Amino acid sequence: MKIEWDAKRFLSKNNYLIQTDAVKNYLIPVCNYREELSWLPYAEEADLLNVALFGFTAKDWREANPELAKNSNVRDYSSINELTVLSNLETHNAQMIREGKLKEERFLILKEIAEYQIRILNEAQNISNKIEQK
């Protein structure tokens, strides 16, 4: 199970690169961020995905889990299904950024995608678990 989790975490990190490229090339050039605040759109986009999937921001998670947050983040405690969906959301979000969709519209679409995909993956996992128990 650890190898599978590591693979999903790797995919999630790689897809995050796709999203950060979209932020760098499509959002930052049209925003008036000062040099010292250029990290802000990256954090905002990561939180957009966190809220769409988990229902909370990274800051919310850190405040609720101060001991865990010293050495890790919410994604380190995510299930394989959550990391799969998160990876998918990153590529969807990157494409929508490239298309010029507003954040509010992207959030609604991403939340719908997240709910659908997590439901399908969890149902499939439950079926698989029942078969393995027999």
C-alpha positions as CSV (number, residue, x, y, z in Angstrom):
1,M,0.0,0.0,0.0
2,K,2.9,2.4,0.7
3,I,4.3,2.0,-2.8
4,E,0.8,2.8,-4.2
5,W,0.5,5.8,-1.9
6,D,4.0,7.0,-2.9
7,A,3.1,6.7,-6.6
8,K,-0.1,8.8,-6.1
9,R,1.8,11.4,-4.1
10,F,4.4,11.6,-6.9
11,L,1.7,12.1,-9.5
12,S,0.1,14.7,-7.4
13,K,3.4,16.6,-7.1
14,N,3.9,16.4,-10.9
15,N,0.5,17.7,-11.7
16,Y,1.0,20.5,-9.2
17,L,3.9,21.6,-11.5
18,I,1.4,21.8,-14.4
19,Q,-0.8,24.0,-12.3
20,T,2.0,26.2,-11.1
21,D,3.1,26.7,-14.7
22,A,-0.4,27.9,-15.6
23,V,-0.4,30.3,-12.7
24,K,3.1,31.6,-13.7
25,N,2.2,32.1,-17.3
26,Y,-1.5,33.0,-17.2
27,L,-2.4,34.5,-13.9
28,I,0.7,36.4,-12.6
29,P,1.2,38.4,-15.8
30,V,-2.3,39.9,-15.6
31,C,-2.2,40.6,-11.8
32,N,-0.5,43.5,-10.1
33,Y,1.4,41.4,-7.5
34,R,4.4,43.1,-6.1
35,E,7.6,41.0,-6.3
36,E,7.6,40.0,-2.7
37,L,3.9,38.7,-3.1
38,S,4.4,36.7,-6.3
39,W,3.9,33.5,-4.3
40,L,0.4,34.5,-3.4
41,P,-1.4,33.2,-6.5
42,Y,0.2,29.8,-6.1
43,A,-1.1,29.5,-2.5
44,E,-4.5,30.8,-3.6
45,E,-4.8,28.1,-6.3
46,A,-3.6,25.4,-4.0
47,D,-6.2,26.4,-1.5
48,L,-8.9,26.5,-4.2
49,L,-8.2,22.8,-4.8
50,N,-8.0,22.1,-1.1
51,V,-11.4,23.7,-0.5
52,A,-13.0,22.0,-3.5
53,L,-11.8,18.6,-2.4
54,F,-11.3,18.7,1.4
55,G,-13.6,21.6,2.3
56,F,-10.8,23.5,4.1
57,T,-7.7,25.5,3.3
58,A,-4.1,24.5,4.2
59,K,-4.1,27.1,6.9
60,D,-7.3,25.7,8.4
61,W,-5.7,22.2,8.4
62,R,-2.5,23.5,10.1
63,E,-4.5,25.3,12.8
64,A,-6.6,22.2,13.4
65,N,-3.5,19.9,13.4
66,P,-0.6,21.9,14.8
67,E,1.6,18.9,15.8
68,L,1.2,17.2,12.4
69,A,1.7,20.5,10.6
70,K,5.2,20.8,12.0
71,N,6.6,18.2,9.6
72,S,3.8,17.7,7.0
73,N,0.7,18.9,5.3
74,V,-2.8,17.8,4.6
75,R,-1.8,16.0,1.4
76,D,0.6,13.8,3.4
77,Y,-2.5,12.4,5.3
78,S,-4.7,12.1,2.3
79,S,-6.1,8.8,1.0
80,I,-5.0,7.4,-2.3
81,N,-8.4,8.3,-3.7
82,E,-8.1,11.9,-2.5
83,L,-4.6,12.2,-4.0
84,T,-5.9,10.8,-7.3
85,V,-8.7,13.3,-7.4
86,L,-6.4,16.1,-6.3
87,S,-4.0,15.2,-9.2
88,N,-6.9,15.3,-11.6
89,L,-8.1,18.6,-10.2
90,E,-4.7,20.2,-10.8
91,T,-4.7,19.4,-14.5
92,H,-8.4,20.5,-14.9
93,N,-7.6,23.8,-13.0
94,A,-4.5,24.4,-15.1
95,Q,-6.5,24.1,-18.3
96,M,-9.3,26.4,-17.0
97,I,-6.7,29.0,-16.0
98,R,-5.3,28.8,-19.6
99,E,-8.8,29.3,-20.9
100,G,-9.2,32.4,-18.8
101,K,-12.0,31.2,-16.6
102,L,-12.6,33.2,-13.4
103,K,-11.7,31.7,-10.0
104,E,-15.4,31.5,-8.9
105,E,-16.4,29.5,-12.0
106,R,-13.3,27.3,-11.7
107,F,-14.2,26.6,-8.1
108,L,-17.7,25.4,-8.8
109,I,-16.5,23.2,-11.6
110,L,-13.6,21.8,-9.5
111,K,-16.0,21.1,-6.6
112,E,-18.4,19.2,-8.9
113,I,-15.5,17.2,-10.4
114,A,-14.1,16.4,-6.9
115,E,-17.4,15.2,-5.5
116,Y,-18.1,13.0,-8.6
117,Q,-14.6,11.5,-8.7
118,I,-14.2,10.8,-5.0
119,R,-17.7,9.2,-5.0
120,I,-16.8,6.9,-7.9
121,L,-13.4,6.0,-6.5
122,N,-14.7,5.3,-3.0
123,E,-17.6,3.1,-4.4
124,A,-15.1,1.2,-6.5
125,Q,-12.8,0.7,-3.5
126,N,-15.7,-0.5,-1.3
127,I,-16.7,-3.1,-4.0
128,S,-13.0,-4.2,-4.2
129,N,-12.8,-4.5,-0.4
130,K,-15.9,-6.6,-0.3
131,I,-14.6,-8.9,-3.0
132,E,-11.3,-9.3,-1.2
133,Q,-13.1,-10.2,2.1
134,K,-14.8,-13.1,0.5
